[in-house]
Amino acid sequence: MVHTFEVLVDIKEFADLMSNTFHSGTTRYEVDAESKEKANGMALFQAKSEHPKGTEYDVRVTRFLR
């Protein structure tokens, strides 16, 4: 059975490899998946495709929506 989960992903992007300057933010996703683990993986994949320069991703399922 597929459920909808709210997943938040904290993303840290550095300006370049030689710099300590970074940008961080949180992106919210609604993911349809069979389990929390699959929702985590799907949100991580989506975050990496939307933010390819990201160096750190912290993924967490926050709510079961339906």
C-alpha positions in Angstrom: 0.0 0.0 0.0 1.3 3.4 -1.0 1.2 6.3 1.5 2.2 10.0 1.3 4.9 11.2 3.6 6.2 14.7 4.3 10.0 14.6 4.0 12.4 17.5 4.8 15.9 17.6 3.4 18.5 20.0 4.8 21.0 20.8 2.1 24.4 22.4 2.4 26.2 23.8 -0.8 29.7 25.1 -0.7 30.6 28.0 -3.1 33.7 26.0 -4.3 36.1 23.4 -3.1 38.6 25.9 -1.8 36.2 28.0 0.1 34.5 27.8 3.6 31.6 29.8 2.3 28.4 27.8 2.0 24.6 28.2 1.6 22.3 26.0 3.5 18.5 25.5 3.4 15.7 23.1 3.8 13.5 21.7 1.1 10.1 20.0 1.7 8.8 17.1 -0.4 5.6 15.1 -0.4 6.6 11.6 -1.4 4.4 8.7 -2.3 6.0 5.4 -1.1 5.4 2.1 0.5 7.6 2.8 3.6 9.5 5.6 5.4 12.8 4.1 4.2 11.7 4.3 0.5 10.4 7.8 1.1 13.8 8.8 2.5 15.6 7.4 -0.6 13.2 9.0 -3.1 13.5 12.4 -1.4 17.3 12.1 -1.3 17.4 11.3 -5.0 15.1 14.2 -5.8 17.2 16.6 -3.7 20.4 15.5 -5.3 18.9 16.1 -8.8 17.6 19.5 -7.9 20.8 20.6 -6.0 23.7 18.8 -7.7 26.3 21.1 -6.0 25.1 19.9 -2.6 27.8 18.4 -0.4 25.7 17.4 2.6 22.1 16.1 2.7 20.2 15.4 5.9 16.9 13.6 5.1 14.1 13.0 7.5 10.5 11.9 7.3 8.5 14.3 9.4 4.9 13.3 8.9 2.6 10.6 7.6 0.1 12.6 5.5 -2.2 9.8 4.1 
